[in-house]
């Protein structure tokens, strides 16, 4: 067994040096003595440059759950894109597809995703609900899809930043990781300066709090402008099944990469 593990590590390390496997994923090999965990391949339509998928950041509590080989509890919260408005069935919403893909990625681990999406909700309403739901669901990870409705409702940017930042800090205090899932793209909002301001605010929050941000707008824009596929339903507002599939694939990619991302060590006095 020791020889097999050593050979697996050596093979994975060689692949990492060749650029085939991200070196940060090798940590899983030593912890579980399994094959390295590699982010699942993106489907043809959903394949976009990594920089347009997410800005990764460490997820220490999820990493601990994986290392302990225990059930991974995920809370998906947000508005209509989480609830699944526009999907042909509940099985096609993004949290359901996220759960299925992640279980295949973390072989042998049980992943349970609670979908707590409420259509039309803005950040303050979600933040209020979240504090109660966390006590009931006790998640390791929160996927917070946020910002689109705040931008459309023209809510104050500073209030939005205070709400999201404060809630992320509260989750950290309760030993829960957060992934922020950003605003969606439509051609109608592509020239909207206020929409862009809320997008920038979410980027600033993620960077300031050192939490992963799924760059949903950028990924959707890449797909739509490249005419790779139509992601919106007939109302030109909510996602269709393909849109939810791409959203799930991108969130999984962000989570898997971030779960094995080690924080940078600063030198003395830094």
C-alpha positions as CSV (number, residue, x, y, z in Angstrom):
1,X,0.0,0.0,0.0
2,X,2.8,2.4,0.9
3,X,4.4,1.8,-2.5
4,X,1.1,2.4,-4.3
5,X,0.6,5.7,-2.4
6,X,4.1,6.8,-3.2
7,X,3.7,6.0,-6.8
8,X,0.4,7.9,-7.0
9,X,2.0,11.0,-5.4
10,X,5.0,10.8,-7.8
11,X,2.7,10.4,-10.8
12,X,0.5,13.3,-9.7
13,X,3.6,15.5,-9.0
14,X,4.9,14.7,-12.5
15,X,1.6,15.6,-14.0
16,X,1.5,18.9,-12.0
17,X,5.0,19.8,-13.3
18,X,3.7,19.2,-16.8
19,X,0.8,21.5,-16.1
20,X,-1.8,18.7,-16.3
21,X,-2.9,18.8,-12.7
22,X,-2.9,21.8,-10.4
23,X,-0.2,21.3,-7.8
24,X,-2.6,22.5,-5.1
25,X,-4.8,19.4,-5.5
26,X,-2.0,17.1,-4.5
27,X,-2.7,17.8,-0.8
28,X,-5.7,15.4,-1.1
29,X,-3.4,12.5,-2.0
30,X,-1.4,12.5,1.2
31,X,-4.5,13.0,3.3
32,X,-6.7,10.2,1.8
33,X,-4.3,8.0,-0.1
34,X,-6.6,8.2,-3.1
35,X,-6.1,9.4,-6.7
36,X,-5.6,13.2,-6.9
37,X,-8.8,15.2,-7.1
38,X,-8.9,17.1,-10.3
39,X,-11.6,19.6,-11.2
40,X,-14.1,17.9,-13.4
41,X,-13.9,18.7,-17.1
42,X,-16.3,21.5,-18.3
43,X,-18.8,20.6,-21.0
44,X,-18.2,22.0,-24.4
45,X,-20.7,24.9,-24.2
46,X,-19.7,25.8,-20.6
47,X,-16.0,25.8,-21.2
48,X,-14.6,29.3,-20.5
49,X,-11.1,30.6,-19.5
50,X,-10.3,29.9,-15.8
51,X,-10.0,33.6,-15.1
52,X,-13.6,34.1,-16.2
53,X,-14.9,31.3,-13.9
54,X,-13.7,32.4,-10.4
55,X,-11.3,34.1,-8.2
56,X,-10.3,31.3,-5.8
57,X,-9.6,31.7,-2.1
58,X,-9.1,29.2,0.7
59,X,-12.0,27.1,2.1
60,X,-10.5,25.7,5.3
61,X,-13.6,24.3,6.9
62,X,-14.6,22.5,3.7
63,X,-11.0,21.2,3.4
64,X,-11.2,19.9,6.9
65,X,-14.5,18.1,6.2
66,X,-12.9,16.4,3.1
67,X,-9.8,15.4,5.0
68,X,-12.0,13.8,7.8
69,X,-14.0,11.9,5.1
70,X,-17.2,13.1,6.7
71,X,-20.5,14.3,5.1
72,X,-20.2,17.6,3.4
73,X,-23.1,20.0,4.2
74,X,-23.6,22.8,1.7
75,X,-26.2,25.6,2.0
76,X,-27.2,27.2,-1.4
77,X,-28.9,30.5,-0.7
78,X,-29.9,33.4,-2.9
79,X,-32.7,34.4,-5.2
80,X,-34.3,33.0,-8.4
81,X,-31.1,31.6,-9.8
82,X,-30.8,29.5,-6.7
83,X,-34.5,28.7,-6.5
84,X,-34.3,27.5,-10.1
85,X,-36.9,29.7,-11.8
86,X,-36.8,28.8,-15.5
87,X,-35.5,25.3,-15.0
88,X,-37.6,22.5,-16.5
89,X,-37.5,20.6,-13.2
90,X,-36.0,20.7,-9.7
91,X,-33.3,18.3,-10.9
92,X,-32.1,20.9,-13.4
93,X,-31.6,23.8,-11.0
94,X,-28.0,24.7,-10.2
95,X,-27.8,23.4,-6.5
96,X,-29.1,19.9,-7.6
97,X,-26.6,19.7,-10.4
98,X,-23.8,21.1,-8.2
99,X,-24.5,18.3,-5.7
100,X,-24.4,15.6,-8.3
101,X,-21.1,16.9,-9.9
102,X,-19.4,17.4,-6.6
103,X,-20.2,13.8,-5.4
104,X,-18.7,12.4,-8.5
105,X,-15.6,14.6,-8.0
106,X,-15.1,13.7,-4.3
107,X,-15.5,10.0,-4.8
108,X,-16.8,8.2,-1.7
109,X,-17.9,11.3,0.1
110,X,-21.5,12.2,0.8
111,X,-22.5,15.7,-0.3
112,X,-25.8,17.2,0.9
113,X,-26.9,20.5,-0.6
114,X,-29.9,22.4,0.9
115,X,-31.5,24.7,-1.6
116,X,-32.8,27.8,0.2
117,X,-33.3,30.1,-2.7
118,X,-36.2,32.7,-2.7
119,X,-37.1,34.4,-5.9
120,X,-36.7,38.2,-6.0
121,X,-34.7,38.4,-2.8
122,X,-32.1,41.1,-2.2
123,X,-29.0,40.8,0.0
124,X,-30.5,42.2,3.2
125,X,-33.4,39.7,3.2
126,X,-31.1,36.8,2.4
127,X,-28.7,37.9,5.2
128,X,-31.6,37.9,7.7
129,X,-32.8,34.5,6.7
130,X,-29.3,33.0,6.6
131,X,-28.6,33.6,10.3
132,X,-31.6,31.4,11.2
133,X,-31.1,28.8,8.5
134,X,-27.4,28.2,9.4
135,X,-28.5,27.2,12.9
136,X,-30.8,24.6,11.4
137,X,-28.7,23.2,8.5
138,X,-25.2,23.6,10.2
139,X,-23.4,23.8,6.8
140,X,-19.7,23.5,6.2
141,X,-20.0,25.8,3.2
142,X,-22.5,28.5,2.1
143,X,-22.9,29.3,-1.6
144,X,-24.4,32.8,-1.7
145,X,-25.7,33.9,-5.0
146,X,-26.1,37.6,-4.6
147,X,-26.2,41.0,-6.3
148,X,-28.4,40.8,-9.3
149,X,-31.6,41.9,-7.6
150,X,-29.8,44.6,-5.6
151,X,-28.5,46.1,-8.8
152,X,-31.9,45.9,-10.6
153,X,-33.5,47.6,-7.6
154,X,-30.9,50.3,-7.5
155,X,-30.2,49.7,-3.8
156,X,-27.3,51.8,-2.3
157,X,-23.9,50.3,-3.1
158,X,-22.5,51.1,0.3
159,X,-25.4,49.4,2.0
160,X,-24.9,46.3,-0.2
161,X,-21.2,46.1,0.7
162,X,-21.9,46.5,4.4
163,X,-24.6,43.7,4.3
164,X,-22.5,41.2,2.4
165,X,-19.2,41.9,4.2
166,X,-20.8,41.8,7.6
167,X,-22.6,38.5,6.8
168,X,-19.4,36.9,5.4
169,X,-17.6,37.9,8.6
170,X,-20.4,36.4,10.8
171,X,-20.1,33.1,8.9
172,X,-16.4,33.1,9.5
173,X,-17.0,33.6,13.2
174,X,-19.3,30.5,13.1
175,X,-16.6,28.4,11.3
176,X,-18.4,28.3,8.0
177,X,-16.9,28.9,4.6
178,X,-18.5,31.2,2.0
179,X,-18.4,31.2,-1.8
180,X,-19.9,34.3,-3.3
181,X,-21.7,33.6,-6.6
182,X,-21.9,36.8,-8.6
183,X,-24.3,38.7,-10.8
184,X,-25.7,37.2,-14.0
185,X,-25.1,38.6,-17.5
186,X,-27.7,39.7,-19.9
187,X,-27.2,42.1,-22.9
188,X,-29.8,44.4,-21.4
189,X,-27.6,45.2,-18.4
190,X,-24.2,45.2,-20.1
191,X,-24.2,49.0,-20.4
192,X,-25.8,49.6,-17.0
193,X,-23.4,51.6,-14.9
194,X,-25.2,50.9,-11.7
195,X,-25.2,47.2,-12.4
196,X,-21.4,47.5,-13.0
197,X,-21.0,49.3,-9.7
198,X,-22.7,46.4,-7.7
199,X,-20.5,43.9,-9.6
200,X,-17.3,45.9,-8.7
201,X,-18.5,46.0,-5.1
202,X,-18.9,42.2,-5.0
203,X,-15.4,41.8,-6.4
204,X,-14.1,44.2,-3.7
205,X,-15.9,42.3,-0.9
206,X,-14.5,38.9,-2.1
207,X,-11.0,40.3,-2.2
208,X,-11.2,42.1,1.1
209,X,-12.7,39.1,2.9
210,X,-10.5,36.6,1.1
211,X,-13.4,34.4,0.0
212,X,-13.9,32.8,-3.5
213,X,-16.0,34.7,-6.0
214,X,-17.7,32.9,-8.9
215,X,-17.4,35.4,-11.8
216,X,-20.8,34.5,-13.2
217,X,-21.2,37.6,-15.3
218,X,-17.9,37.1,-17.1
219,X,-18.5,33.4,-17.8
220,X,-22.0,34.0,-19.1
221,X,-20.8,36.9,-21.3
222,X,-18.0,34.7,-22.7
223,X,-20.5,32.0,-23.7
224,X,-23.2,34.4,-25.0
225,X,-20.9,36.6,-27.0
226,X,-19.1,33.6,-28.4
227,X,-22.5,32.2,-29.5
228,X,-21.6,29.0,-27.8
229,X,-25.2,28.6,-26.4
230,X,-28.3,30.4,-25.2
231,X,-28.3,30.4,-21.4
232,X,-31.5,32.4,-20.7
233,X,-35.1,31.2,-20.8
234,X,-37.8,32.8,-23.0
235,X,-38.3,35.7,-20.5
236,X,-34.7,36.8,-21.2
237,X,-34.2,37.1,-17.4
238,X,-34.0,33.7,-15.8
239,X,-31.7,30.8,-16.7
240,X,-32.7,27.8,-18.8
241,X,-31.5,24.3,-18.2
242,X,-28.2,24.9,-20.0
243,X,-27.7,28.1,-18.1
244,X,-28.1,26.2,-14.8
245,X,-25.8,23.5,-16.0
246,X,-23.0,25.9,-16.8
247,X,-23.6,27.7,-13.5
248,X,-23.3,24.4,-11.6
249,X,-20.1,23.4,-13.4
250,X,-18.5,26.8,-12.8
251,X,-19.4,26.8,-9.1
252,X,-18.0,23.3,-8.7
253,X,-14.8,24.3,-10.4
254,X,-14.4,27.3,-8.0
255,X,-15.1,25.1,-5.0
256,X,-12.8,22.3,-5.9
257,X,-9.9,24.6,-6.7
258,X,-10.4,26.7,-3.6
259,X,-10.8,23.7,-1.3
260,X,-7.2,22.8,-1.8
261,X,-5.8,26.3,-2.0
262,X,-3.3,27.0,0.7
263,X,-3.2,30.6,2.2
264,X,0.0,32.5,1.4
265,X,2.5,32.7,4.2
266,X,3.8,36.2,5.0
267,X,7.3,36.8,6.2
268,X,8.2,38.5,9.5
269,X,6.7,41.9,9.9
270,X,4.3,41.5,6.9
